[in-house]
């Protein structure tokens, strides 16, 4: 079998969907999968794999990447490792494992996202000029940013002592991303956020965007599911309430609703941080959805929320329909009677044209 032009790995589903959307917008055929037994024969172009390792322990994440890398050896001309742009996850454990199994000897790691004012200067990470650890990500319940020094933050979450195998470039603009991407050699594994992935596609000759019209929606009902505790998510809920669109809140002290309102658009949101067991509440949320007819269009924010819903409905492979903007992509599960899904990270705002006017 001829190697694929590119295989990309992401540690959660919203990140995988994000770079699948970037590849789609670049004019490339894309298959997105949550399967760890990889459907290589079904992928005609770019294959994007959600490893679902963001919330695994570091040894578990390393082991999963070890098995995946062994499966994927020789199956692609190039690889890309998508990470969280604000450095959450088992980043060094996963990158170090991939270096041992794939034909690379160093990592060029670029988590910056200039379009969202996420910059790196002299190795320090800031968002809109605010040091990373002083933003809401300093309070993340699983991977709190304790410093804005990228190298120190990465090393603080890694138990292994070794010579650094990664380099983090300073990035303040889109131009910086492309200049950095030109430094990728055959023995360099590129890794980082989706803007660096797009720059990598451009310098690799895999960028041929075509004009894509916004798909016409036949959706009669839209449900927004939020398991995110970000300020953006709270603002979205407030916007729904201001417009008179129903918002159903779920938290540990209230039972899961026995009935969901089904106007043209509504929101189902988990609240009550800190939660003693957020994953259990997400599972209950997913179980609730199975009791009712699914809407035509599911809007899902937060990688954990998306992964829990997809697992509950046994949706594992997806085609890409449209990238609204980087990070916000509409996909179609390859399953009978499945709704279309639009996925985004919890910290990104929703495009207004997805809501009624």
PEPE-V849771 format. One record per backbone hydrogen bond with DSSP energy under -0.5 kcal/mol. NH is the residue of the N-H (numbers start at 0). CO is the residue of the C=O. E is the energy in kcal/mol with one decimal. If there is no record, write none. Layout:
NH:CO:E  NH:CO:E
This chain:
3:74:-2.8  5:44:-0.7  6:77:-1.8  7:46:-2.6  8:79:-2.5  9:48:-2.6  10:81:-0.6  15:11:-2.1  16:12:-2.8  17:13:-1.9  18:14:-2.0  19:15:-2.0  20:16:-2.4  21:17:-1.6  22:18:-2.4  23:19:-2.3  24:20:-2.5  25:21:-1.3  26:23:-1.8  27:22:-2.1  30:45:-2.4  31:317:-2.1  32:47:-2.5  33:315:-2.7  34:315:-0.5  37:35:-0.8  39:37:-2.0  41:38:-1.4  42:38:-0.7  42:39:-0.9  43:41:-0.6  45:28:-3.1  46:5:-1.9  47:30:-2.7  47:45:-0.5  48:7:-2.8  49:32:-2.6  50:9:-3.2  50:48:-0.8  51:9:-0.5  52:10:-0.9  53:10:-1.9  55:52:-0.9  60:56:-2.8  61:57:-2.4  62:58:-2.3  63:59:-2.4  64:60:-2.1  65:61:-2.1  66:62:-2.3  67:63:-2.4  68:64:-2.7  69:65:-1.9  70:66:-1.9  71:67:-2.0  72:68:-1.0  74:71:-2.5  76:3:-2.9  79:6:-1.7  80:189:-2.1  81:8:-3.3  81:79:-0.7  82:191:-2.3  83:87:-0.7  86:83:-1.6  90:88:-1.3  93:89:-2.1  94:90:-2.5  95:91:-2.8  96:92:-1.6  97:93:-2.1  98:94:-2.2  99:95:-1.4  100:96:-1.1  101:97:-2.8  103:101:-2.5  104:186:-2.7  105:186:-1.1  106:164:-2.4  107:188:-1.8  108:106:-0.7  108:166:-2.5  109:107:-0.6  109:190:-2.9  112:117:-2.3  115:112:-1.6  116:113:-2.1  117:112:-2.3  118:116:-0.8  118:125:-2.0  119:170:-2.3  120:123:-2.4  123:120:-1.7  124:147:-3.1  125:118:-2.5  126:129:-2.6  127:116:-2.9  129:126:-2.0  131:124:-2.4  133:130:-2.2  134:131:-1.7  137:134:-1.8  138:135:-1.5  139:136:-1.0  144:136:-2.2  145:143:-0.7  149:122:-2.4  149:147:-0.8  152:148:-2.6  153:149:-2.5  154:150:-2.6  155:151:-2.0  156:152:-0.7  156:153:-1.1  157:154:-1.6  161:159:-0.6  166:106:-1.9  168:108:-0.5  168:166:-0.6  170:119:-1.4  176:172:-1.3  177:173:-1.7  178:174:-2.3  179:175:-2.5  180:176:-2.6  181:177:-1.4  182:179:-1.9  183:180:-1.7  187:184:-1.6  188:105:-2.9  188:186:-0.5  189:78:-0.6  189:187:-0.7  190:107:-2.3  191:80:-2.2  192:109:-1.7  196:192:-1.4  197:193:-2.2  198:194:-2.1  199:195:-2.4  200:196:-2.3  201:197:-1.9  202:198:-2.1  203:199:-1.4  204:201:-1.1  205:200:-2.6  207:25:-2.8  207:205:-0.6  212:210:-0.5  221:263:-2.0  222:296:-2.2  223:265:-2.7  224:222:-0.6  224:298:-3.6  225:223:-0.5  225:267:-2.5  226:300:-1.5  233:229:-1.8  234:230:-2.3  235:231:-2.1  236:232:-2.2  237:233:-2.0  238:234:-2.2  239:235:-2.4  240:236:-2.2  241:237:-2.3  242:238:-1.7  243:240:-1.0  244:239:-2.7  247:266:-3.1  248:246:-0.6  249:268:-2.9  253:250:-2.2  265:221:-1.5  266:245:-2.3  267:223:-3.0  268:247:-2.7  269:225:-2.5  270:249:-2.7  277:274:-0.5  280:276:-1.6  281:277:-2.4  282:278:-2.3  283:279:-2.1  284:280:-2.3  285:281:-2.5  286:282:-2.4  287:283:-2.2  288:284:-1.6  289:285:-1.1  290:287:-1.6  291:288:-1.3  295:220:-0.8  296:220:-1.6  297:339:-2.5  298:222:-2.7  298:296:-0.5  299:297:-0.6  299:341:-3.0  300:224:-2.4  301:343:-2.5  305:301:-2.3  306:302:-2.6  307:303:-2.2  308:304:-2.2  309:305:-2.7  310:306:-2.2  311:307:-2.0  312:308:-1.8  313:309:-0.6  313:310:-0.8  314:309:-2.4  315:313:-0.6  317:31:-2.5  318:331:-2.1  320:329:-2.6  321:329:-1.7  323:321:-0.6  323:327:-2.1  324:327:-1.2  327:324:-2.8  328:342:-1.6  329:321:-3.2  330:340:-3.3  331:318:-2.5  332:338:-0.7  333:316:-2.7  334:332:-1.9  337:334:-1.2  339:295:-1.9  340:330:-2.6  341:297:-2.7  342:328:-2.3  343:299:-1.8  347:344:-1.4  353:350:-1.6  354:351:-1.8
